[in-house]
Amino acid sequence: MNRQASDVRVRLGLRENLPQFALLVGVNALVGGMIGQERTVLPLLAEEEFGLTAYTAMLTFIFAFGLTKAVLNYFAGTLADRFGRKPVLLVGWLFALPVPLLLIWAPSWGWVIFANVLLGINQGLAWSVTVLMKIDLVGPKRRGMAMGFNEAAGYGAVAAAAWATGYIAEVAGLRPAPFFLGLAFAGLGLGLSALFVRETKGHVAEESKTHDGGSNGHGASFTPRQVFALSTWRDRSLSATSQAGLVNNLNEGLAWGLFPIFFSISGDLSVGSVGLLIAIAPAVWGAGQLVTGALSDRIGRKGLIVGGQLTEAAGLLIIAFGDTFAVWAAGSVLFGAGTAMAYPTLIAAVGDIAHPAWRGAAVGVYRWWRDFGFAVGAVLAGVLADVYSIAIAIVVVAAITAASGIDVAVRMTETHRRDEGSAEGHGPTAGSGDPPGSGGMAH
């Protein structure tokens, strides 16, 4: 009887694991809500309560967040492979608990920066592990759909919290009321994770039994250092996903740090209206991923990534040259739609290539590069805004985003196999010397 129960627990697939999958979707929504509580309010708080006038100084909280989250992403995957997913998830939530309190009581900007270091640890551990756990549960056939649900929940919550805190701030002030939401998110996330989330390493072992490495030619025996090399330069497809992920969060760092100020100053909008504008992109992004993640399982990853980044660039240009709520809303819709096309698809591509035995490490490396983009975006956008203007900063980031999409088009080979294992895309055929799906490797 116990053996039969164990067999049921480690079956792969969405239907077979629907209760746990749905629970993890909800947990990741709470993880996203922790970022959303800052999205509208904190850039305005920097200027109005802490007297920061230089954009570079304002964006230090994003730099601290992005750098910390990138480092924790790298170690989260390896730790999750070694010690299990659930312990890492619980530690991530413990670091979330002080964040809203620090933001409420902060007497100086240094406290805000420290709060965002803790938030980076929370996001790096908790978001990384919910990604891995969903991939573990559904198996290889529904990986894109799993990422669509995961990112839709997370960024849908970012949007909802950004709008809600903007409304609360307009009614009750920038502090402390908006950050009460964060206290609720952290407490509920920790409680659900401790009481109801189950470990998924058994699903990894189950998938490993039948994984032959046929889609990418990479076996199970790689050290973390070798996985880092593969993901950064040796495997062209993994390298392309890493740089595209970095650029995606580079423009996200720009949007987080400068859009509230840009809309407020250029359009003379109320805090509530700014909050609504800020919520549009992550709302479209979140809802769109419910479609794009599953769509990538049907049509492949590469086209969605390239098209998504070019769409993001177009949305950024519309925002940069707009001067009304309606135009900015239209640009935000395009920006969110493009991100919805690229964001879940990139991490699904990493899952396609990585062997289950080192998938956690590969996802960790990808997420290191992706979230290092927050730090790069904070510095680049802050310097450009100080030297030139916020509009010029947005235009430059739009150009970088378009160039990233072109790089993916040139270097990446389609990674997703359809029709019961037939190779997808135009990569090397068997026996050509390069593994299908790898895009070629420089040894």
Secondary structure, DSSP 8 states (H G I E B T S, - for coil): -HHHHHHHHT--STGGGHHHHHHHHHHHHHHHHHHHHHHTHHHHHHHHTS----HHHHTHHHHHHHHHHHHHHHHHHHHHHHH-HHHHHHHHHHHHTHHHHHHHH-SSHHHHHHHHHHHHHHIIIIIHHHHHHHHHHH-GGGHHHHHHHHHHHHHHHHHHHHHHHHHHHHHH-SSSGGGHHHHHHHHHHHHHHHHT----HHHHHHHHHH---TTT---S---HHHHHHIIIIIBHHHHHHHHHHHHHHHHHHHHHHHHHHHHHHHH---HHHHHHHHHHHHHHHHHHHHHHHHHHHHH-SHHHHHHHHHHHHHHHHHHHH--SHHHHHHHHHHHHHHHHHHHHHHHHHHHHHS-GGGHHHHHHHHHHHHHHHHHHHHHHHHHHHHHT-HHHHHHHHHHHHHHHHHHHHHH------BTTTB--SS---TTSSS-TTTT-B--
